[in-house]
Amino acid sequence: MRKFLCLLLCIGLFAGCKTSTKASEQMMASYEGYYLSVQDNERFQNGSDYYRISGELSQIADGSYRYYIFLDSPQIAMYDVVMLAVEDDIQFEDAEKMMPSIGVFEKKDYSLVPFQTRVTAGYVKGLVISGECAQPSVNLKLMVEWRDQSRKNTVREYLAFTLDGSGYEAEGNTETQGDAVNE
């Protein structure tokens, strides 16, 4: 009987590890797909009509710089939001670190609905991602994806801007390169 219970326990542990590994592989595949979509995109905006994007950059004690990118003030309902920033056009194959993201690796979905906040249900006031860089200025390309209320239609926007010590705040949907891309 003990051997049988021990065998069941071992099988359960191996099955759990396999499931966890498969989930991790799926998340990494999603991360790579989002990263490559930013890398391959040719049309970027510097703001959006649907939300506000802003950023801050400051020096930290070790001499490097930490930046924060804020998405808030939704003008429409945005469900299952995903954000990913790519620094200085670093190609996926050359990236030595994970780029800042939200909605890719989390088990919980984040949604922004105007004038509604209920964090326990995933309805947040805003989202923030952060990263570190060695220089006092960083060129960022950002992908923001969300679903509409029916969760059947997906919108994806690509933004590009430079963030330095004076910060960044987008001024609506003005193009920096080409047109907006919605998928």
C-alpha positions, -999 to 999 in steps of 0.1 A, spaced: 0 0 0 28 24 8 45 17 -25 13 24 -43 8 57 -25 44 67 -31 40 59 -68 8 80 -70 26 109 -53 55 107 -77 32 105 -107 13 135 -94 45 155 -89 58 147 -124 24 156 -140 23 189 -121 58 197 -132 50 189 -168 19 211 -167 38 239 -152 66 236 -178 40 236 -206 23 267 -192 58 284 -189 66 275 -225 32 289 -237 39 322 -218 74 324 -233 59 318 -268 34 346 -262 62 369 -249 83 362 -280 53 367 -303 45 401 -288 82 411 -289 85 401 -325 53 421 -334 69 452 -319 102 445 -337 85 439 -370 60 467 -369 67 497 -391 40 522 -380 41 538 -346 21 565 -328 33 587 -299 -1 586 -281 -36 572 -282 -71 584 -282 -81 555 -259 -59 560 -229 -31 582 -216 6 571 -218 32 588 -197 67 579 -184 94 588 -159 131 581 -158 154 586 -128 189 576 -118 193 550 -91 221 545 -66 242 521 -87 244 547 -115 219 530 -138 185 544 -146 150 531 -139 120 540 -160 83 536 -155 56 537 -182 21 544 -170 -11 536 -189 -42 552 -173 -73 573 -179 -91 549 -202 -116 565 -226 -132 532 -235 -136 498 -218 -103 478 -223 -104 442 -212 -74 417 -209 -48 444 -215 -13 434 -225 16 458 -226 52 452 -237 80 477 -241 112 472 -262 142 493 -254 164 509 -281 153 486 -309 171 456 -294 164 426 -315 148 396 -298 178 374 -305 201 400 -290 181 408 -259 200 398 -227 172 406 -204 134 404 -203 117 435 -215 91 452 -193 56 437 -198 23 432 -181 -5 407 -190 19 382 -205 31 362 -175 4 370 -150 -23 345 -143 -48 374 -137 -61 396 -165 -62 433 -161 -90 455 -175 -95 493 -175 -130 507 -176 -136 544 -174 -146 555 -139 -146 520 -125 -121 503 -102 -123 470 -85 -89 456 -81 -100 422 -67 -119 416 -100 -91 428 -122 -106 463 -129 -77 486 -123 -73 524 -125 -41 521 -145 -11 499 -153 26 505 -149 56 486 -163 92 494 -155 127 486 -166 163 495 -162 188 510 -186 224 522 -185 219 556 -203 200 587 -192 177 584 -222 160 554 -237 141 549 -269 110 528 -263 86 510 -286 55 499 -268 27 475 -278 -7 479 -261 -33 452 -268 -68 449 -254 -102 433 -261 -135 450 -264 -164 444 -241 -176 413 -260 -140 400 -258 -143 390 -295 -124 419 -310 -88 427 -303 -72 461 -308 -34 465 -308 -16 498 -309 21 505 -313 37 536 -298 72 549 -300 88 577 -279 121 587 -262 121 588 -224 146 609 -205 149 628 -172 122 652 -182 97 624 -185 71 618 -212 34 624 -216 16 616 -249 -5 643 -266 -33 622 -281 -29 601 -312 -3 618 -333 18 597 -356 56 594 -354 60 568 -382 31 557 -404 -4 550 -393 -19 533 -363 -21 496 -365 -52 479 -352 -54 441 -354 
